[in-house]
Each structure stands twice: as C-alpha cells, then as structure tokens.
Amino acid sequence: MSRAAISCSAALLLCCATTYAQPTLREDHTTRDLRTSPIPAAGEKIPVRDVDALPAWLWRQPGMPSTMLSSPQGIALLADQGTSYARQVFATCDLRTRPVTRMAYSMRAEALALAGDFTAAIQALDELVQKADSFDRESAISQLITREALVYHTLIAADESTRRAQFTTSLTAALTTWLNSKERSAIASGLKRENENNDLNMTKPEQLGWYLENARTWSPLSLKSLAEVNVDWSVDFVRPDMSPREARQLLAIARTQQLLLPLRSEIIQAGQQALTSINSTGIRPACWDDRMVALGVSEIKAPVIVAVWDTGVDPAIFPGQIYENPGEAGEKSSNNLDDDNDGYIDNLHGLSFEHQGHSPKPIIDMDAYRRFYAKETGRTRFPAGMQRMLQSIRGHGTCGASLIATGNPAVRLYNLRSTFFNAGGMAGVVEDAWIPTIESVITHLRDDGVRIVNMSWGGASEELEDALERGIAASPNVLFVVSAGNSGRDTGEDRRVLGDKTYDNVVLVGALDPQCEPTDFTSYGDFVNLFAWGRRVPATTIGGLPDFFGGTSAAAPIVSGLAAKLLALDPSLTPTQLKQIMMDTGTELPGHPGCKILHMKAAVDAIRAKR
C-alpha cells in the first residue's frame, strides 16, 4: 500500500516546543562496578573525553530508581552510592574535557548534598564553577539557588523562622546580582549558551521566571513522576546499569526533593522580589494575566462541545467537562456493540481515529509500551530519539484539553484520539485508506454537535489537506482552530495543511512568549490569524499532575478555549462571527502589521456588553 508520508519533526504530529531534559543512551555500556574495582596507580587513569565514556552506574537495588525517593533509607542509599561513584570516577578517570569535568564535579556536589555534608557540598559546587564555568542559564540559576540552600543548612540561628528569613534575604540579593550582571562566569551570569534550544533563547528574567514556575509544581508526587519518566526507563531489564546522565538526573531530582522543596515558598518569594527589583530597568512583566477571563455558572447559556483532535484526553481529571454520548452511556459503554448505530463501537466520550470502534484513551503507557517494544524487537531500551518522542506525546492531548477547559464550566471535551503512528511508533505516516476516513470523521463530529475542533498538529500532504478541506467545507457551523507550526517559517512556504489560504471557519494560530512577543520557533505568514501564549504555559497532564505546555500546540487550545467561552455566552454565534470577534478585540502585535494578539477578557466582555 502506498503512503502519504508526513514529517514527524516539522510537518505532522504535535506542534509543541517540548521542554524535557533528555538523557542520551550509549551503546557501549561499561558494566564494571567502580566501587569494587581496584584504583589505578598514579599516572594510570583512564583518559575520558566524552560523558558517555564515563563508567556506568550499576543498579543493583530492587525496584526502579524512582522508588529511592520515597524513604529516608532510599535517599541515604542514593547518597552513599553517589559519593562512592564520584570518588571512584575521580580516582580512575582523567577528565579531559569540560563537559566530562562538569558531569563529574556536579555528581559529587549532588551526592554530598544528599549525604548532609553541606560544607563539603558547597566546596564541591564552587570547584564545579571554577573547573567548568560554561553553564547555560538554567544550570546557573539551579546552582545559585542550590548553593544558597546549602548555606541555609549551615546557618546557626535562634529559630527556624530566622534562618528562613536570612535565606530569603540572601537568595534575593544573589538572584538580583545575577539578573543585573554581565560577566560570563557560570553562576554570575550564565551567558554562554552551549545548547541553542528554544528554552534558552530568552532573557535572564524569563529564565528565572521559568524556574519559579517549575518550583510551584514541586511536590513529592511530581518529583517522583519526573524520575519515573526520565530515569526509570533507562534501567535495562538484563544489564541494570545507568549511564552518568541518568544517574546525574536522579541525584538532581533527589536534591530538589530534599533541599529545595522544603524551601519552595522562600525560593519563589526571593525570585519574585529579584524580578520586581529590576522591572525599572525596562524588563516588561508577563502580559497574559490581564487578558485571562473565567465564566460564572450563572451566565452560561448552553454547554459547548469541543473536540480535542490529539493524542487522547485523560477524562478522570475533567469531572463534569467530558462529552458523553447518550446512545453509548451506562452499561452500553463497554459491551463492544454499536448501540446507537453510528458506525462506532462504545464511543462514549468520542472517537479513536486509527482504531475505529473503541472509546479513546490517553495513549502511551510507558511501562506497557516498553514491554511491548522489548518483546517485538529484542531490545531492552528505547533509542534516545524514540524516548524523546514518547515523552513529548504522552500528555499532549490532555495538556491541550486543560487549556480549553480552564475557566469554563460549559465545556464538554470530545476526545478524538489520533496519533498517525505505525505499529512501531516511529514513523509519521497517513495511510491512503485513512484519507476518506478523515472526511467522515469530521462529518461525525458535526453530527454529534461539536462546535469547535482543536487541531494542535499539521502536515504537508496534499491528500490530507484535500480531505480536511472537504470535511471543513461540509461543516460550516464548526470552527476549526489549527496550530500554525513550530518551523519558524512562513506557513505558505512550508506547504502546511490549512496554512496557505483563508477559510471562513478556520483559525490559524501562532505562538507568543509570556511578554507577548513572537517566539523564535513560531510559524507565521499572511494566513496566521491570531497569536496566543505558546511558551511555558501552565497546564495539566495525565493523572492531574501540573505541567508546562509549549509551542503553537499550546497557543491553539487557548484560542479554542476562548471560542468556547464566547459560544457559552451566545450559542447563536457562527464560526465567522467567532473569528471576527476574536480578531476585532485582539491587540496589534508591535512591528507586525495585521497580526493580532488574542485578548480573552476583551472578547468575553464584548459579548457580555451585548446581553
């Protein structure tokens, strides 16, 4: 069968700027245990020029690494293993490059902090800065705050409240100095960017803001979940060893839990005070707070069904806001029959696009998929690229749904799951046979009463675009909100589906940063109608955990959410009217004539004023 191929990187799938810190696996794992190996004599150290050439950390404990975070005994064992590992690395390895030096010194500082040897940890952190002063800003902030937290633990004061006050004052001063500095040393400024990804292409105040937003999500559960996602998967079923990258990440998560989580309120307070102190220098505060709006139950005229065409939505975290098909409700929801004769089996909360006939669920159970992958391929670990892909799509649909549902009890989320993946989960392709199905799915959405379809994905297939155009034209009362993409190019030049012409009932959405300026990744062009928040947007992911969502994948559901609010206030509005109201109430994007910044409150107030 021929295929209409679609690129996973810039064309199809998920238009999100993911912010995961991704470990890299190496194929030639070193399996000897350095804690029991003899230390080479002076001059016999092994030269190491690459981080992946450092010895592996053998994992000999029962259970996964994340379980060590759940008890004091686990933390103590992790600290002991970390200090032993670092000591043996320094004894047996000749650290030849800055990245290798940074990894070794960083692991030693983390392990000493976990062990409660705060003075030694401070010394190790200072040595880390001295030996390898080329950290990106995120590392600089983390190290600065960690150092102040270590100093806090060495303070001698009359009571705990005095120590916390001293910590807040000291950290505020340190962060303010860092924000105002122009030096290139690691903790002083962190100006050198070793990794030119989207998250680091920003000002220092923005980077500190990101850190503080992350700090607000810290909890024992969220940190353990982070370890499960980013570390547990790396432990081989056959050879239980972790590369230094995963070991370092586990130590960092444990350090955050033990040292920083108890001081979260003080860290956030100090960061906010530091940011406030420099606002007079021209740093603009985030612009979205004044644009947000929520609806009251009493002003809602009717529920609004919004289809989330994505990777699946976790219905458990949206009580009262999930669409329910009355023809498949109750006992009919799981009897494997098409009770309402609509061509789909058990479609209680929506449709599963690639497996027609079953109620959709959030995709990617990481453990189950890893077992499946091992069985099918004989490999016990995901390739690094596959791991990144799985992580990026795991909560994509749920994060988008959370932005649509926020502040609107009238929303009913229609779960339209579609991944466009083949059985191996790697290639982004659309079967030719699926093309006519796309049109019929859109027709089904229309017939089910869907008023808005959020599409945080795109493609470059003419066949796909033709099918979408036919379905959209046949559904003039449905508004389709589409992400513009993250290529940083003109949507017309990209040949992105729905991105090279104007449609009455389609809104194409670009992404802005917290200061309402275009992100460096957003696609643009004459056919992009609106720009919305698309960098580091607070959201909710699978299981109800807080997360941050980014890319035009985040901007689109913010627009969908506003359209749903407008329909809740006035169900008679047509897609053309919805589009015009959002355009008319938006503000001009400075330096970009004709581009409008979404203003949720202004649009809602405009409808309220007419009632």
HUSUL-V186235 format. One record per residue. N is the residue number from 0. RES is the residue in one small letter. PSI is psi in radians with two decimals (NA if undefined). Layout:
BEGIN
N/RES/PSI ; N/RES/PSI
END
This chain:
BEGIN
0/m/2.35 ; 1/s/2.79 ; 2/r/2.56 ; 3/a/1.72 ; 4/a/2.55 ; 5/i/2.29 ; 6/s/2.31 ; 7/c/-0.48 ; 8/s/-0.81 ; 9/a/-0.23 ; 10/a/-1.29 ; 11/l/-3.03 ; 12/l/-2.30 ; 13/l/2.13 ; 14/c/1.00 ; 15/c/2.54 ; 16/a/1.58 ; 17/t/2.60 ; 18/t/0.32 ; 19/y/2.49 ; 20/a/1.96 ; 21/q/2.15 ; 22/p/2.70 ; 23/t/2.20 ; 24/l/2.61 ; 25/r/2.64 ; 26/e/-0.55 ; 27/d/1.24 ; 28/h/2.34 ; 29/t/2.15 ; 30/t/0.01 ; 31/r/2.56 ; 32/d/1.94 ; 33/l/-0.37 ; 34/r/-0.40 ; 35/t/-0.10 ; 36/s/2.58 ; 37/p/2.52 ; 38/i/2.21 ; 39/p/2.70 ; 40/a/2.86 ; 41/a/2.37 ; 42/g/-0.09 ; 43/e/0.25 ; 44/k/2.61 ; 45/i/2.14 ; 46/p/2.24 ; 47/v/2.11 ; 48/r/-0.20 ; 49/d/2.45 ; 50/v/-0.69 ; 51/d/-0.15 ; 52/a/-0.12 ; 53/l/2.66 ; 54/p/2.61 ; 55/a/2.75 ; 56/w/1.92 ; 57/l/2.34 ; 58/w/1.83 ; 59/r/0.16 ; 60/q/2.65 ; 61/p/2.51 ; 62/g/3.14 ; 63/m/2.79 ; 64/p/-0.63 ; 65/s/-0.41 ; 66/t/-0.36 ; 67/m/-0.32 ; 68/l/-0.16 ; 69/s/-0.09 ; 70/s/2.68 ; 71/p/-0.61 ; 72/q/-0.68 ; 73/g/-0.71 ; 74/i/-0.75 ; 75/a/-0.72 ; 76/l/-0.71 ; 77/l/-0.73 ; 78/a/-0.74 ; 79/d/-0.78 ; 80/q/-0.69 ; 81/g/-0.79 ; 82/t/-0.67 ; 83/s/-0.76 ; 84/y/-0.83 ; 85/a/-0.72 ; 86/r/-0.74 ; 87/q/-0.58 ; 88/v/-0.79 ; 89/f/-0.52 ; 90/a/-0.48 ; 91/t/-0.21 ; 92/c/2.39 ; 93/d/1.83 ; 94/l/1.82 ; 95/r/-0.36 ; 96/t/2.83 ; 97/r/-0.78 ; 98/p/-0.70 ; 99/v/-0.77 ; 100/t/-0.76 ; 101/r/-0.77 ; 102/m/-0.81 ; 103/a/-0.84 ; 104/y/-0.63 ; 105/s/-0.78 ; 106/m/-0.66 ; 107/r/-0.76 ; 108/a/-0.74 ; 109/e/-0.81 ; 110/a/-0.73 ; 111/l/-0.66 ; 112/a/-0.75 ; 113/l/-0.59 ; 114/a/-0.15 ; 115/g/0.13 ; 116/d/1.33 ; 117/f/-0.67 ; 118/t/-0.79 ; 119/a/-0.61 ; 120/a/-0.69 ; 121/i/-0.78 ; 122/q/-0.74 ; 123/a/-0.67 ; 124/l/-0.69 ; 125/d/-0.67 ; 126/e/-0.65 ; 127/l/-0.80 ; 128/v/-0.72 ; 129/q/-0.68 ; 130/k/-0.53 ; 131/a/1.30 ; 132/d/1.19 ; 133/s/0.81 ; 134/f/2.62 ; 135/d/2.99 ; 136/r/-0.69 ; 137/e/-0.73 ; 138/s/-0.69 ; 139/a/-0.79 ; 140/i/-0.81 ; 141/s/-0.76 ; 142/q/-0.69 ; 143/l/-0.83 ; 144/i/-0.69 ; 145/t/-0.73 ; 146/r/-0.75 ; 147/e/-0.61 ; 148/a/-0.65 ; 149/l/-0.74 ; 150/v/-0.69 ; 151/y/-0.71 ; 152/h/-0.22 ; 153/t/-0.06 ; 154/l/2.53 ; 155/i/1.96 ; 156/a/2.91 ; 157/a/-0.64 ; 158/d/2.98 ; 159/e/-0.70 ; 160/s/-0.63 ; 161/t/-0.73 ; 162/r/-0.74 ; 163/r/-0.68 ; 164/a/-0.72 ; 165/q/-0.71 ; 166/f/-0.81 ; 167/t/-0.79 ; 168/t/-0.80 ; 169/s/-0.74 ; 170/l/-0.68 ; 171/t/-0.80 ; 172/a/-0.74 ; 173/a/-0.75 ; 174/l/-0.67 ; 175/t/-0.74 ; 176/t/-0.77 ; 177/w/-0.75 ; 178/l/-0.59 ; 179/n/-0.14 ; 180/s/2.75 ; 181/k/0.08 ; 182/e/2.87 ; 183/r/0.04 ; 184/s/2.78 ; 185/a/-1.01 ; 186/i/-0.53 ; 187/a/-0.66 ; 188/s/-0.66 ; 189/g/0.61 ; 190/l/-0.50 ; 191/k/2.28 ; 192/r/1.91 ; 193/e/-0.39 ; 194/n/1.82 ; 195/e/1.01 ; 196/n/3.05 ; 197/n/-0.63 ; 198/d/-0.46 ; 199/l/-0.17 ; 200/n/1.17 ; 201/m/2.99 ; 202/t/2.85 ; 203/k/-0.72 ; 204/p/-0.67 ; 205/e/-0.75 ; 206/q/-0.72 ; 207/l/-0.68 ; 208/g/-0.72 ; 209/w/-0.79 ; 210/y/-0.76 ; 211/l/-0.64 ; 212/e/-0.71 ; 213/n/-0.75 ; 214/a/-0.59 ; 215/r/-0.39 ; 216/t/-0.10 ; 217/w/2.33 ; 218/s/2.79 ; 219/p/-0.68 ; 220/l/-0.80 ; 221/s/-0.63 ; 222/l/-0.69 ; 223/k/-0.70 ; 224/s/-0.66 ; 225/l/-0.72 ; 226/a/-0.66 ; 227/e/-0.74 ; 228/v/-0.76 ; 229/n/-0.26 ; 230/v/-0.81 ; 231/d/-0.68 ; 232/w/-0.36 ; 233/s/-0.23 ; 234/v/2.04 ; 235/d/2.47 ; 236/f/-0.60 ; 237/v/-0.84 ; 238/r/1.67 ; 239/p/1.28 ; 240/d/2.57 ; 241/m/2.49 ; 242/s/2.83 ; 243/p/-0.52 ; 244/r/-0.82 ; 245/e/-0.67 ; 246/a/-0.75 ; 247/r/-0.69 ; 248/q/-0.69 ; 249/l/-0.75 ; 250/l/-0.70 ; 251/a/-0.71 ; 252/i/-0.74 ; 253/a/-0.70 ; 254/r/-0.72 ; 255/t/-0.75 ; 256/q/-0.78 ; 257/q/-0.68 ; 258/l/-0.73 ; 259/l/-0.64 ; 260/l/-0.76 ; 261/p/-0.32 ; 262/l/0.34 ; 263/r/-0.82 ; 264/s/-0.74 ; 265/e/-0.65 ; 266/i/-0.80 ; 267/i/-0.75 ; 268/q/-0.79 ; 269/a/-0.74 ; 270/g/-0.74 ; 271/q/-0.71 ; 272/q/-0.68 ; 273/a/-0.75 ; 274/l/-0.70 ; 275/t/-0.65 ; 276/s/-0.37 ; 277/i/0.03 ; 278/n/-0.50 ; 279/s/-0.18 ; 280/t/0.10 ; 281/g/0.02 ; 282/i/2.12 ; 283/r/2.38 ; 284/p/2.90 ; 285/a/2.51 ; 286/c/-0.14 ; 287/w/-0.43 ; 288/d/-0.73 ; 289/d/-0.20 ; 290/r/-0.20 ; 291/m/2.69 ; 292/v/2.59 ; 293/a/2.61 ; 294/l/2.54 ; 295/g/2.63 ; 296/v/-0.65 ; 297/s/-0.38 ; 298/e/-0.03 ; 299/i/2.28 ; 300/k/-0.56 ; 301/a/2.66 ; 302/p/2.73 ; 303/v/2.13 ; 304/i/2.13 ; 305/v/2.09 ; 306/a/2.26 ; 307/v/1.66 ; 308/w/1.69 ; 309/d/-2.64 ; 310/t/0.14 ; 311/g/2.66 ; 312/v/2.36 ; 313/d/1.82 ; 314/p/-0.36 ; 315/a/-0.40 ; 316/i/0.13 ; 317/f/1.04 ; 318/p/2.29 ; 319/g/-0.02 ; 320/q/0.33 ; 321/i/2.30 ; 322/y/2.46 ; 323/e/2.19 ; 324/n/1.96 ; 325/p/-0.46 ; 326/g/-0.19 ; 327/e/0.29 ; 328/a/2.90 ; 329/g/-2.38 ; 330/e/-0.35 ; 331/k/-0.26 ; 332/s/-0.30 ; 333/s/0.45 ; 334/n/0.09 ; 335/n/0.59 ; 336/l/2.68 ; 337/d/1.38 ; 338/d/-0.55 ; 339/d/0.15 ; 340/n/0.70 ; 341/d/0.10 ; 342/g/0.01 ; 343/y/2.43 ; 344/i/2.27 ; 345/d/0.64 ; 346/n/1.22 ; 347/l/-0.83 ; 348/h/0.10 ; 349/g/-2.63 ; 350/l/2.58 ; 351/s/1.89 ; 352/f/-0.85 ; 353/e/-0.19 ; 354/h/1.26 ; 355/q/2.41 ; 356/g/0.04 ; 357/h/2.56 ; 358/s/2.27 ; 359/p/2.59 ; 360/k/2.78 ; 361/p/2.37 ; 362/i/2.92 ; 363/i/1.40 ; 364/d/1.88 ; 365/m/-0.76 ; 366/d/-0.79 ; 367/a/-0.70 ; 368/y/-0.60 ; 369/r/-0.70 ; 370/r/-0.73 ; 371/f/-0.77 ; 372/y/-0.73 ; 373/a/-0.71 ; 374/k/-0.71 ; 375/e/-0.58 ; 376/t/-0.31 ; 377/g/0.00 ; 378/r/2.39 ; 379/t/-0.02 ; 380/r/2.54 ; 381/f/2.49 ; 382/p/2.66 ; 383/a/-0.73 ; 384/g/-0.65 ; 385/m/-0.69 ; 386/q/-0.75 ; 387/r/-0.73 ; 388/m/-0.81 ; 389/l/-0.72 ; 390/q/-0.68 ; 391/s/-0.54 ; 392/i/-0.21 ; 393/r/-0.80 ; 394/g/0.31 ; 395/h/-0.91 ; 396/g/-0.71 ; 397/t/-0.71 ; 398/c/-0.80 ; 399/g/-0.73 ; 400/a/-0.65 ; 401/s/-0.59 ; 402/l/-0.60 ; 403/i/-0.71 ; 404/a/-0.32 ; 405/t/2.22 ; 406/g/0.34 ; 407/n/1.60 ; 408/p/-0.15 ; 409/a/-0.25 ; 410/v/2.41 ; 411/r/1.89 ; 412/l/2.14 ; 413/y/2.02 ; 414/n/1.78 ; 415/l/1.69 ; 416/r/2.28 ; 417/s/2.16 ; 418/t/-0.36 ; 419/f/0.53 ; 420/f/2.62 ; 421/n/-3.12 ; 422/a/-0.54 ; 423/g/-0.20 ; 424/g/0.19 ; 425/m/-0.85 ; 426/a/2.40 ; 427/g/1.83 ; 428/v/2.68 ; 429/v/2.07 ; 430/e/2.50 ; 431/d/-0.62 ; 432/a/-0.36 ; 433/w/-0.38 ; 434/i/-0.90 ; 435/p/-0.45 ; 436/t/-0.59 ; 437/i/-0.78 ; 438/e/-0.74 ; 439/s/-0.56 ; 440/v/-0.76 ; 441/i/-0.71 ; 442/t/-0.70 ; 443/h/-0.71 ; 444/l/-0.80 ; 445/r/-0.79 ; 446/d/-0.44 ; 447/d/0.00 ; 448/g/0.25 ; 449/v/2.29 ; 450/r/-0.45 ; 451/i/2.41 ; 452/v/2.08 ; 453/n/2.20 ; 454/m/1.57 ; 455/s/0.96 ; 456/w/3.00 ; 457/g/-2.94 ; 458/g/-3.12 ; 459/a/0.63 ; 460/s/2.20 ; 461/e/-0.67 ; 462/e/-0.73 ; 463/l/-0.79 ; 464/e/-0.71 ; 465/d/-0.76 ; 466/a/-0.73 ; 467/l/-0.76 ; 468/e/-0.69 ; 469/r/-0.77 ; 470/g/-0.72 ; 471/i/-0.73 ; 472/a/-0.56 ; 473/a/-0.04 ; 474/s/1.12 ; 475/p/-0.28 ; 476/n/0.15 ; 477/v/2.30 ; 478/l/2.22 ; 479/f/2.09 ; 480/v/2.07 ; 481/v/2.36 ; 482/s/2.44 ; 483/a/-0.41 ; 484/g/2.92 ; 485/n/0.52 ; 486/s/-0.26 ; 487/g/0.27 ; 488/r/3.03 ; 489/d/2.33 ; 490/t/-0.51 ; 491/g/-0.72 ; 492/e/-0.56 ; 493/d/-0.23 ; 494/r/0.67 ; 495/r/2.42 ; 496/v/2.34 ; 497/l/0.20 ; 498/g/0.10 ; 499/d/0.32 ; 500/k/3.02 ; 501/t/2.38 ; 502/y/2.47 ; 503/d/-0.62 ; 504/n/0.54 ; 505/v/2.34 ; 506/v/2.16 ; 507/l/2.27 ; 508/v/2.26 ; 509/g/3.05 ; 510/a/2.43 ; 511/l/2.82 ; 512/d/-3.11 ; 513/p/-0.36 ; 514/q/0.23 ; 515/c/0.59 ; 516/e/2.61 ; 517/p/2.38 ; 518/t/2.81 ; 519/d/-0.20 ; 520/f/-0.30 ; 521/t/2.43 ; 522/s/2.80 ; 523/y/-3.02 ; 524/g/3.08 ; 525/d/-0.37 ; 526/f/0.04 ; 527/v/2.04 ; 528/n/-0.78 ; 529/l/2.68 ; 530/f/2.41 ; 531/a/3.02 ; 532/w/2.18 ; 533/g/0.36 ; 534/r/2.15 ; 535/r/0.92 ; 536/v/2.18 ; 537/p/2.27 ; 538/a/-3.06 ; 539/t/2.34 ; 540/t/-3.03 ; 541/i/2.37 ; 542/g/0.00 ; 543/g/0.18 ; 544/l/2.50 ; 545/p/2.57 ; 546/d/3.04 ; 547/f/2.41 ; 548/f/2.51 ; 549/g/2.96 ; 550/g/3.09 ; 551/t/-0.25 ; 552/s/-0.52 ; 553/a/-0.62 ; 554/a/-0.70 ; 555/a/-0.87 ; 556/p/-0.41 ; 557/i/-0.71 ; 558/v/-0.75 ; 559/s/-0.70 ; 560/g/-0.70 ; 561/l/-0.78 ; 562/a/-0.67 ; 563/a/-0.65 ; 564/k/-0.75 ; 565/l/-0.72 ; 566/l/-0.58 ; 567/a/-0.58 ; 568/l/-0.59 ; 569/d/1.57 ; 570/p/-0.22 ; 571/s/-0.17 ; 572/l/2.39 ; 573/t/2.86 ; 574/p/-0.70 ; 575/t/-0.72 ; 576/q/-0.73 ; 577/l/-0.82 ; 578/k/-0.75 ; 579/q/-0.69 ; 580/i/-0.78 ; 581/m/-0.61 ; 582/m/-0.78 ; 583/d/-0.61 ; 584/t/-0.13 ; 585/g/2.82 ; 586/t/2.67 ; 587/e/2.47 ; 588/l/1.95 ; 589/p/2.31 ; 590/g/0.02 ; 591/h/1.38 ; 592/p/2.35 ; 593/g/-0.25 ; 594/c/2.34 ; 595/k/2.43 ; 596/i/2.22 ; 597/l/2.34 ; 598/h/1.65 ; 599/m/-0.80 ; 600/k/-0.74 ; 601/a/-0.70 ; 602/a/-0.79 ; 603/v/-0.73 ; 604/d/-0.58 ; 605/a/-0.69 ; 606/i/-0.73 ; 607/r/-0.67 ; 608/a/-0.40 ; 609/k/-0.15 ; 610/r/NA
END
